[in-house]
Amino acid sequence: MKILKVIIVCILAMGLLASVSFAEEKTYTLRYNTVAGPTMPQTLAIKKFAEVVKEISGGKIEVKVFHSGQLGDQKTSILNVKRGILEMYDGGSPSWFSDLLNYPEVGVLETPYVYRDLDHMYRVLTGPIGQKYWDYIAKKHGIRVLDWWYLGTRQLNLKKKVGVVRRPEDLKGVKLRMPNVEAWLNVGRALGAKPTPLGFGEVYMALKTGTIDGQDNPLPTDYAAKFCEVTHYIVLTDHMICPVAEIINEKLWQEMPEEYRVYIKKAMEVARYYQNEMVLENEAILLGKFVKDYGMEIIIPDKKAFMENVKKFYTQPKFNKLWGEGAYESIQSSP
């Protein structure tokens, strides 16, 4: 938290020094949509971004925050940013880009066990490996990836009727909710389940009524979305370290004065630390809360078995054709 405060103070100081030059420059109002609920880390981080960027721009950049998908679901929001109908969105990801932008190569960056840890994820996404994808998306599809925030590490979250799951074969026939994107449906298959496409806003009721048997999300999402009320098991597969892309319309980005772009990036950095700290802290404390307050059971699975099942799935020839020969293994073993 101390580091975050230092970053904010430094950026605010830069904004005060530069604010005198903004008097004659254009004012921007940016609508920033997210499907996350009002108390979820993503929404809180976007509000932090809005607060900081307004301060350091001298009020020339105003961000209006829309949570719970008020301006559209995941698919609609990404396409509307591409078209210039919506300025900003929190919720882009490699799998969504793969499907909606007809860019299958990028899907490799959001697959189970592709990252060793959070630091590895950031080295890949913000380094040369990732940047070639984001440059292509900006040039070809009009979407600028501004930053990557840590959404959490996905775990299996299942109803009691499923029973204890320790290995991939225990998931056979289990209706596991996945976003309605082929790359995500493949995640469900790789884990050994029967993937069932469903929008995020429909998951709670589907779990409650038994339409689906489970879902996978980071623990803070399970808590904020109240999935813990209608499920019984958390299975600690650690199968995906999840990034979420913060995106803006590329044409809008390029028309902004250079100093505006600098301050947006600086405010994004503050929001990233704010988001990541909340998620990491929540992940550390929520397991105990799930057991104590909701009577859930925490299962330690055979993670090696899941990793081997996933590797077998993603080394099929069709994925080499989609992503490029050896792309999955290359990213896994990258520095």
N, C-alpha and C positions, 0 to 999 in steps of 0.2 A: 504493500500500500504506500510506503514511503517513496519508492521509486516512481509510482504513478503520480504522486503529488508533485514531485520534482519535475517530471515531464510536463505536467499541466502548467506549472508556474512558468517554466521556460517558454512554452509555446504562447501563453498569454502575454508574456513580456514582449515577445516578438510581434504579437498582434498590436499591442499598444504603440510600439515604435512605428509600425507601418500604417496605422489607421488614418493618419493625416492625409495620406495619399489617396484615400478611397472616396473623398468628398464628391468628385465628379464622375466616378465610375458607376457602371450599371449595377443595379440591385437584382439579385437572383432569389427566387422562391422555389425551393426544391421539395417536391413531395417524395417521401421516403417510406415505402411500403414494406411490411413484413407479415408473414403468416403467424409469427409468434404471438402468444397472448400478452396481455398488458404487464404481467409481473415476471415474464421470462427474461433471462439475461440478454437476449438479442434486443428486445424492445428497450430495456434499460440502457444498453450500450448505445443504441441509436439516439436516445434522448441525450445521453452524454455528448455524443458527437454533435448533435444540434446545438447544444449549449456552448460547447467550445468553439465551433466554427463561427457561430454568431459573434462571439466575443472577439476572436482574433481577426475577423473581417470587418470589425467596426460596424456590425449590423448589416453589411452589404450582402451577406449570404444568410438567408433564413430557411430553416428546414422544418417542414411540417411532418410530424410522425404519424403514420397510420398503422395500427397493429391489428392482429387477428384477421388478416387478409381483407381489410376494408376496401382496398383498391384492386383486389384480384387475388386469385390463388397463385401457387408457384408458377405454373405454366403460363398463365395469363400475364403475370407480372414481368417475367423474363422477356416474353415477346413484346410487351408494351414498352419496355426499356429499349429494346432493339428498334422499335418503330418510332420512338420519340414521344409516345403518348404518356409515358411515365418517366420521371427523371431518375429516380433511384430505387433500388430494391435490395433487400437483405434476404438471401436465400438462393443465390446462384450456386452451382456446384458443377464439377466435371461431368457427373452423370446427366444432369439436366441439359448442360451444353451439348453433350454428345447426342442426345435425342432431339432436342428442339432445334438445334442449329445444323443438324445433319453432319455432325463432326465426330464420328465414332472414335477417332484416334485419342481424343482427350479423355474418354471414359476410363482408361487404365488408371487415371489418377484418383479414382474413387472406387476402389475395390478392396475386399477384405484382406487384411494383413499385408497390404502393399507398403505401409510405413512401419518402421520399427518402434518409433516413439514420436512424441510431439515435436521435438527438435528436428528429427528427420523429415517430418511432414513439412515444416517451414523451409528447410533447406531445399526441398524439392519444388515446392509451390512458388517460392519467391526467388529461386535461383535460375540458372540457365535452362534447366529441364522444363520448368513450368513456364518461364517467360515466353518461350517460343510459341506455346499454345495461346497465351493471353494476347500476344501481339497479333496473331492470326485472327482471333475472335474480334479484336478491336477493328482491324482493317477490313475484314470480310463481312462481319455481322453487326457492326455499329454498337458493340457493347464493350465498355472499358471496365476491366477488373481493377478496382481500387485497392482492395486489401483482402486478407483472409483472416477470419476469426475462428477460434476453436469452439466448436459446438459441443464437443465432448466425445467420449469413447462409447460406441454403441454396444449394448448388452441385450441379450434376449429377455423379453418380459412376457410371461405366459400365464394363461388361466390355470386354475387348479386341476381341471379335468385332463389337461395334457399329461400330468404326472412329471416326475423328475427327468430332466434331460441332461445327459452327461456326454453323449457322443452324437455325431451327425445322424446316425441311424435312428436315434430316438425322436428325431424330428420328422420322420417319414409320415406323410399325410397331414401334418400339422399346418393349418391355414395361417400363415404368417403374413401380416400386413406389410406391403411394400408400396412406395409411391408408384404411380402408374407410368413408369418409364422402363424401357427394356433393360437398361443397365442395372436398375434397382431390382427388377424381377430376377435377374441373374444372380444377384447377391443372395436372395432367398434360396434359389436352386443350389448355389455353391455351398450353402450351410446345411443342405439336406432337407429343407422344408418345401411346402407347397405354397409358393408366393401368391398372395391375393392383393390385387391393386386396389388402393383406397386413398382418397384424399385425407390429409392430416386432420382436418376439421371433423371428419366422420369417425375417427378411430375410437374415441371414448364410447360412443353409443354402440358401435360394432362389437367392442369388447364386452360391454354390459349385456348385450342381447345374445352374444355367442355367435354372431355372424362370422367373426374371426376368432382364432384360438390364441393369438398373441401378436406382438409387434416388437420391433427393435428400435431403441433410441438411447441416447445418453441418459444417465440417471437424472440429471436436472430437468430434462424434458419430461421424463416419466412423472416426476413430482409436480412440476408446474402445470402439466396438462391433466393431472389427477388420474393418470392411468393406474397408479398404485391402489386406487379405490376399487378397481374392477379386475385386478389380476392377483396372482398368488406367488409366482416365482420370478426371481431375478437370476439369470444364468450368466455368470461372468466369463463370457467368451472373449471379450475385448476384441471383437472381430473387425471393428473399423474405428480408426481415429478420424473424426469427421471435421472437415473444414467447411466453412460457409463463406461464399464470395459476396463481397459488397460491390455492387455494380452501379454504373451510371451510363447514361446515353453518351456515346462517343462524340457525336456531333456537338452536343451541348458542352462536353468536356473540352473540346478543341476550340470552341468559340470563347471560352472564359479567358480573362486575362491570366497570364502566367502566375502572378502572385496569388490569385484565387485558387488555382490548382495546388499551389504549395500549401496553402492553409487548409484546404480540404484534406490533403494527405497527412498533415500534422494532426489534425483533429481525428482522422481515422486511426492514427497510431495511439492516441489517448484512448479512444473507444475500444481498440483491440485489447490493450492491457486491462481495461475495465471489465470487458466481457470475459477474457481468459481467466482473470483472477476469480470472478464469481463462479465460473464453471468448475474450475479446479477445486475451489473450496467446497462447493456443493457436492462434488463427486466424493470428497473425502469424508463427509459427514452423513450422507443420505442413506447408506446401507444400514447403519444403526437405527435411523429413524424409520425406515421401511419395516424393519423387524419389530421395533418397539410399538410404533403407532398404528401399523396396518396389519401386523401379524403375517407378514410375507416371509417366504423361505428364500435364503440365498444359497445358490448351488455353485460349487466349484467344479467345473466340467473338465474333461480331458481336452485341454486346449490344443495339444499337439495333434490330436485326432481331427479336430476342426481345421487346423492349419493344413494338414495333409489333404483333407477332402477339398478344401478351397484351391490348393495348388493344382490338384488333379483336374479340377473343373476348368480353371483358367489357363491351363496349358493345352487345351484342345486347339486344334488347327484353326478353328474359326476365329479365335481371339487373336492369334498371330496375324491373321488376315485383317482383322479390324484395327488393331493397334500398331502393327508393325512387328516383325520377327523379334521375339525375345524381350519385348518392351516391359512386360510385367516383372520378369526376373531381373532385368537391368535396373529398374527403379528400386526394387526391393534391396538390391545389393549396392546401390549408389552411396557415396560418402555422406 
